[in-house]
Amino acid sequence: MHNITIIIIIIIAFLFIYSSRDKLSKCHDCNKKCHFTLDKLEKGKCAIILRIEYNGNISRRMADMGIIPGQRICFIRKSPLGDPLEYCVMGYNLSLRKEEAKSIFIKLE
């Protein structure tokens, strides 16, 4: 039963990503881009995940950890050397490599 739930979440996430891909690239009110990648989020700020540009097993792993479109994510801190980065998502702390964070597009709350 748990595997079916995960598969359904992944399918919904992919449908959302591909159906709204062009809509998310520009703001409705202006010509400026209204999203940026997760690695650029400032300490203490929160954002909403818009889309994830992973493929294969990494995409499934991220979805299992709660990295899905529409999910709220907050930047907590970075390690002394700058990689990995620590975020709060779904009430728990999650560390991501900077390269992984560059593939997650967000908008500020």
C-alpha positions, 0 to 999 in steps of 0.5 A, a space after each residue: 500500500 505504501 508503494 502505491 501511495 509513493 507512485 501516485 505522488 510521483 505521477 502527480 508531481 510529474 504531471 504538475 511539472 510538465 503541464 505547467 512548465 511554460 506557465 512557471 517561467 515568467 510572472 503573470 504581471 511582469 517580464 521578469 523571472 519570478 523563480 530561482 533555484 533552491 541553492 540561491 535561497 537566503 538563510 532563514 527564508 522560506 519558499 514554495 517548490 515550483 518544479 524539479 529538474 531531475 531524472 530517474 532514481 534521483 527524482 523518486 528519491 527527492 519525491 520520497 523525501 517531500 521535495 515535490 511541487 507545491 511543498 514549502 521549504 526553508 533554508 536553515 544553514 550551510 556547512 562551513 565549506 558551503 556544501 551540503 545545505 540544510 533545509 526544513 521540509 515537511 517538519 524535518 531537516 534535510 541536507 542536500 548537495 549544492 548540485 541537487 539544490 540547483 535543480 529545484 526551482 522555487 518562488 519566495 512565499 
